[in-house]
Amino acid sequence: MRILVIEDERKLADYLKRALSEHNYVVDVAFDGSSGLHLAREAQYDLILLDVMLPEMDGFSVLRALRRSDSVPVLMLTARGKVEDRVRGLQDGADDYLVKPFALSELLARVLALSRRSLRAASETHNQNVLWVGDLELDLLSRKATRAGCRLDLTAKEFTLLTLLMRKEGQVLSRSDLAEHVWDINFNSNTNVVEVAVRRLRGKVDDPFETKLLHTVRGMGYVLELREN
């Protein structure tokens, strides 16, 4: 877990860095709002501890700027305990609010809770963008396909074709289905574009491996599925 502390009180910032580091967090520190925002945009953080009263740019302004493009969890730290200040921070996009002075144990508990939430959200996002069938994995964001850990060198059309087959795992797709969704054309029995593409895809996805995933259903089309031997 990597944490950014944006705090202008140097003794407190040093204390937080030392305490969090002792609990196996990687910690960076900024002592003003502008520097903190710059660091937050330049690096990838799992959590930001953000003071409200900062030089150059206050914590509320930093938070609003962050929320235009970043969903990183933010724990606000402030000596201002008024309800309206806490409400303002939460309305601007803060995930939690801690009033100074605070006990280290409470801070660590809140950091742990937010970090778990962040990891869970990242995992859910990852799962939404990765498809699996058996040992075949397709990452929609990086456009990378692997089988049994081996990278598959796919063309753009092969990647699109495999994506459709994996999304429809277990469903038989006709040649006209594939032609319409992959090539955006009406299927013509005089063309063999689908058969050629499937054959080439099978050569990369199936031929080097013992277990076959891409099957021909005679007279109907093709299906991608893991079948019991």
Buried (B, 14 or more C-beta within 10 A) or exposed (E): BEBBBBBBBEEBBEBBBEBBEEEEBEBBBBBBBBBBBEBBEEEEBBBBBBBBBBEBBBBBBBBEBBBEEBEBBBBBBBEBEEEEBBEBBEEBBBBBBBBBEEEEEEBBEBBBBBBEBBEEEEEEEEEEEBBEBBBBBBEBEEEBBEBEEEEBEBEEBBBBBBBBBBEBBEEBBBBBBBBBBBBEEEBEEEEEBBEEBBEBBBEBBBEEBEEBBBBBEEEEBBBBBBEEE
